[in-house]
């Protein structure tokens, strides 16, 4: 049975939201790393710790979404696995 509880970590970081101090790339894009260790090329501020070797559940929420999100004209970008 999967365990989807948050992972205790020294950063005490368990999610990202509109108050998170995320660091954007020079072109305005955003890289987020999720894993047991920081991801090379991703600022530590954009790293969400996850359990080593275990699956995780990623939830994307929009509150009062704009029209493109409501009509599925906009969707979040795909995830890219980095080893």
Rosetta silent file (secondary structure, phi, psi, omega in degrees, C-alpha in Angstrom):
SEQUENCE: XXXXXXXXXXXXXXXXXXXXXXXXXXXXXXXXXXXXXXXXXXXXXXXXXXXXXXXXXXXXXXXXXXXXXXXXXXXXXXXXXXX
SCORE:     score description
SCORE:     0.000 S_00000001
   1 L     0.000  128.160  179.659    0.000    0.000    0.000 S_00000001
   2 L   -63.212  148.720  177.382    1.469    3.405   -0.983 S_00000001
   3 L  -114.827  108.378 -174.936    2.373    5.864    1.758 S_00000001
   4 L  -102.819   22.007  177.754    1.562    9.416    0.652 S_00000001
   5 L   -72.494  159.131  177.573    2.465   11.219    3.856 S_00000001
   6 L   -66.820  156.157 -177.808    4.847   14.177    3.732 S_00000001
   7 L   -99.944  121.233  175.551    8.545   13.451    4.148 S_00000001
   8 L   -60.733  136.777 -177.690   10.252   14.950    7.184 S_00000001
   9 L  -154.138  156.344 -176.245   13.224   16.988    5.975 S_00000001
  10 L   -65.345  -20.367  178.780   15.692   19.576    7.317 S_00000001
  11 L   -81.361  -13.689 -174.977   14.155   22.315    5.139 S_00000001
  12 L    53.772   42.111 -178.644   10.706   21.702    6.697 S_00000001
  13 L  -111.709  124.693 -175.329    9.345   22.043    3.160 S_00000001
  14 L  -127.390   -6.386  178.460    6.248   20.013    2.304 S_00000001
  15 L  -166.319  172.734  169.786    4.664   21.886   -0.601 S_00000001
  16 L  -121.877  144.849  175.624    4.948   24.882   -2.887 S_00000001
  17 L  -150.297 -170.946 -176.359    2.350   27.614   -3.124 S_00000001
  18 L   -69.202   -6.481  176.369    2.033   31.265   -4.110 S_00000001
  19 L  -100.161   -4.383 -179.252    3.989   32.252   -0.972 S_00000001
  20 L   -73.065  136.072 -179.104    6.984   30.021   -1.773 S_00000001
  21 L   -82.136   61.562 -178.095   10.139   31.952   -2.713 S_00000001
  22 L   -69.768  146.434 -178.324   10.688   30.022   -5.956 S_00000001
  23 L  -102.471  122.016  179.184   13.564   31.062   -8.217 S_00000001
  24 E   -86.653  155.655  174.684   12.726   31.569  -11.907 S_00000001
  25 L   -74.257  167.678 -178.998   15.082   30.914  -14.809 S_00000001
  26 L   -57.641  -31.849 -179.146   16.399   33.857  -16.866 S_00000001
  27 L   -86.622    3.185  179.008   13.644   33.282  -19.457 S_00000001
  28 L    93.481   -8.051  179.215   10.926   33.354  -16.777 S_00000001
  29 L   -74.828  173.017 -175.497   10.392   29.586  -16.721 S_00000001
  30 E  -133.957  127.091  174.450   10.425   27.574  -13.525 S_00000001
  31 L  -107.844  130.279  177.360   12.274   24.339  -12.729 S_00000001
  32 L  -123.020  130.022  177.358   11.097   22.328   -9.748 S_00000001
  33 E  -106.354  136.338  178.318   13.002   19.302   -8.475 S_00000001
  34 E  -127.942  121.479  179.904   11.316   16.536   -6.480 S_00000001
  35 E   172.199  178.245 -177.885   13.434   13.815   -4.916 S_00000001
  36 L   -70.858  -25.503 -179.825   15.432   12.541   -1.965 S_00000001
  37 L  -128.882  156.395  175.331   18.379   14.814   -2.847 S_00000001
  38 L   -55.137  148.626 -177.878   18.623   18.233   -4.475 S_00000001
  39 L   -97.879  128.589  179.505   18.519   18.038   -8.273 S_00000001
  40 L   -57.177  134.195  178.783   21.514   19.375  -10.203 S_00000001
  41 L    86.523   -0.565  178.730   20.609   22.544  -12.089 S_00000001
  42 L  -117.744  125.484  179.614   17.592   23.289   -9.887 S_00000001
  43 L   -57.621  145.071 -179.792   17.916   25.956   -7.152 S_00000001
  44 H   -56.887  -31.883  178.665   17.518   24.570   -3.614 S_00000001
  45 H   -62.159  -20.477 -177.303   14.546   26.937   -3.163 S_00000001
  46 H  -105.325   15.405 -179.473   12.801   24.937   -5.919 S_00000001
  47 E  -100.744  126.881  176.007   13.533   21.486   -4.428 S_00000001
  48 E  -110.164  109.363 -178.782   10.709   19.531   -2.796 S_00000001
  49 E   -61.981  140.628  177.412   12.114   16.627   -0.751 S_00000001
  50 L  -135.950  161.629 -179.412   10.561   13.199   -1.366 S_00000001
  51 L   -65.514  138.783 -179.694   11.217    9.736    0.061 S_00000001
  52 L   -69.160  124.516  174.831   14.183    7.917   -1.466 S_00000001
  53 L    73.419   10.278 -179.913   13.134    5.100   -3.790 S_00000001
  54 L  -117.874  149.137  176.898    9.416    5.437   -3.115 S_00000001
  55 L   -68.542  160.366  177.141    6.666    6.717   -5.416 S_00000001
  56 L  -134.132  162.999  178.188    5.060   10.057   -4.682 S_00000001
  57 L  -112.304  126.393  179.848    1.761   11.705   -5.472 S_00000001
  58 L  -109.584  123.623 -179.330    1.829   15.120   -7.128 S_00000001
  59 L  -116.952  130.986  177.992   -1.291   17.259   -6.832 S_00000001
  60 L  -114.771  122.810 -178.545   -1.797   20.490   -8.766 S_00000001
  61 L  -119.369  142.888  170.524   -4.568   22.764   -7.523 S_00000001
  62 L  -123.844  133.516  178.440   -5.990   25.958   -8.944 S_00000001
  63 L  -110.481  125.427 -175.072   -8.236   28.162   -6.868 S_00000001
  64 L    52.036   60.577 -176.765  -10.575   30.404   -8.845 S_00000001
  65 L   -67.166  151.841  175.719   -8.867   29.369  -12.103 S_00000001
  66 L   -75.437  165.130 -175.426   -8.904   31.593  -15.141 S_00000001
  67 H   -49.280  -47.585 -178.871  -10.876   30.563  -18.229 S_00000001
  68 H   -58.470  -35.047  177.486   -8.027   28.715  -20.033 S_00000001
  69 H   -73.676  -38.279  179.570   -7.533   26.401  -17.025 S_00000001
  70 H   -66.297  -33.813 -176.746  -11.276   25.798  -16.599 S_00000001
  71 L   -98.075    8.277  179.429  -11.702   24.870  -20.266 S_00000001
  72 L    63.622   21.960  171.736   -8.471   22.803  -20.416 S_00000001
  73 L   -75.873  -22.018  174.202   -6.895   25.170  -22.952 S_00000001
  74 L  -123.399  135.391  173.700   -4.045   25.380  -20.432 S_00000001
  75 L  -135.869  157.807  178.228   -2.659   22.440  -18.515 S_00000001
  76 L   -63.189  150.801  178.565    0.461   22.100  -16.350 S_00000001
  77 L   -66.260  158.692  179.555    3.584   21.043  -18.255 S_00000001
  78 L   -68.335  154.305  175.494    4.600   17.395  -18.302 S_00000001
  79 L   -82.894  147.706  176.516    7.037   16.003  -15.749 S_00000001
  80 L  -122.348  121.714  178.645   10.529   15.003  -16.855 S_00000001
  81 L   -78.895  131.451  178.474   12.345   12.253  -14.959 S_00000001
  82 L  -119.530  127.312  178.912   15.985   13.063  -14.250 S_00000001
  83 L   -97.958    0.000    0.000   18.355   10.349  -13.037 S_00000001
